[in-house]
Amino acid sequence: MSDLVSQRPTRIVVDLDALADNLRAIRGRVGVPVMAILKANAYGHGLIPVARHLQAQGAGQFGVAFVEEGIALRRAGITVPILVLGGILGRQAGQLIEHDLELTVSSIDKLRKVEAAAQALGRKAVVHLKIDTGMERIGVHSETCAPFIEAAVASRWCMLKGVYSHLACADDPGSAMTALQLERFRAACAHFTRLGAPMPIRHLANSGGILHFPDSWLDMVRPGILLYGVLPDPQARPTIEVRPALELLSQVVYFKVVHAGRPVSYGATWAPPADTRIVTIPLGYGDGYPRALSNRGQVLIRGRRLPIVGRVCMDQFMVDLGPDGTAYNGDDVVLIGQQGDAAIRVEDLALQADTIGYEILTRLNERIPREYRGG
Ligand SMILES: *Cc1c(COP(=O)(O)O)cnc(C)c1O
């Protein structure tokens, strides 16, 4: 299978140097340790190669969503501390501890289950407490977290490494929600001081917090999308200089003249007003390229920005060169990235497809081979 896949003209090229530079730029700006977020196949960039490179660059902490992502990293020989951010069931606690993964503890009940699993294994669990300051996802509400914090401080089987919360609106610099969440988080953390307990590492800022809310940086920051050089919101002010690390490339596989009025692709949603030249590109929604780009998206061929015409299919779509346009089989096609002076950013695709950059990146799936440059 892998021999066949490597023949595909469609590929993702990841610039490892860009990732390392972005990590350095973020670290340099915030001046506190960085937890590099690697969930969802490192935002589509490839979990293991990205983790290996960032580990070699001295990354001090990783974050993933699921136990399985953490185990995959350990099996690949990654030794950097890894926090599993997502909610877990009690039955998963043992697996986390055995694989030397740090756990998110998001209620007293879960704390008890983690303690029981740690005791059964005779090995302390390293935990981060999750406080809910306004996301209403997982975590104990900040106003009622005192008993939770007391139970964690008193725990014999949990080593308390961190305390954290998650920002709901940090991609919007004008939102009042972030200041409110920060205030609630500080009030929750003050309870450690009241108890005379050592303060764990306090972390709160995602990419939006890093870009727009310096007060939220605290003891550690958790960049995801910004690490990959993409803004959390297309309108976000790039207050830290990062660059995109991922290109999505393909090649023309077919050329034809389509006569006036002859519709192109499923549903016959578009037909040329005059005879035109159409090329076919060999990827589609089955690779994670959004079908929402039907009749809306663009690609770069020979330095020109050209429109997608008709519906994006599972494995192919068509592009209009215009009546006089030229392109040949094997010509390079840029779907995300730069060609000459023209560029297509993830943020552009997200706007055209009515979604966010996160979804564009994380949907690019395993069917597309990844190549790594630099590093
Ligand atoms: C995904 C995630 C992040 C990273 O978010 P970005 O907006 O990509 O920076 C940080 N913290 C938690 C808890 C997350 O789930």
The ligand as a MOL file (V3000), in Angstrom:
LIG
                    3D

  0  0  0     0  0            999 V3000
M  V30 BEGIN CTAB
M  V30 COUNTS 15 15 0 0 0
M  V30 BEGIN ATOM
M  V30 1 C -6.8200 22.4630 21.3430 0
M  V30 2 C -6.4850 23.0580 22.6470 0
M  V30 3 C -5.5290 24.0770 22.7420 0
M  V30 4 C -4.8860 24.7260 21.5410 0
M  V30 5 O -5.8150 25.5890 20.9350 0
M  V30 6 P -5.3870 26.5540 19.7340 0
M  V30 7 O -6.5320 27.4740 19.5760 0
M  V30 8 O -5.1650 25.6860 18.5510 0
M  V30 9 O -4.1370 27.2420 20.1580 0
M  V30 10 C -5.1820 24.5090 24.0090 0
M  V30 11 N -5.7630 23.9950 25.1130 0
M  V30 12 C -6.7110 23.0270 25.0520 0
M  V30 13 C -7.3010 22.5030 26.3110 0
M  V30 14 C -7.1060 22.5390 23.8250 0
M  V30 15 O -8.0470 21.5920 23.7700 0
M  V30 END ATOM
M  V30 BEGIN BOND
M  V30 1 1 1 2
M  V30 2 1 2 3
M  V30 3 2 2 14
M  V30 4 1 3 4
M  V30 5 2 3 10
M  V30 6 1 4 5
M  V30 7 1 5 6
M  V30 8 2 6 7
M  V30 9 1 6 8
M  V30 10 1 6 9
M  V30 11 1 10 11
M  V30 12 2 11 12
M  V30 13 1 12 13
M  V30 14 1 12 14
M  V30 15 1 14 15
M  V30 END BOND
M  V30 END CTAB
M  END
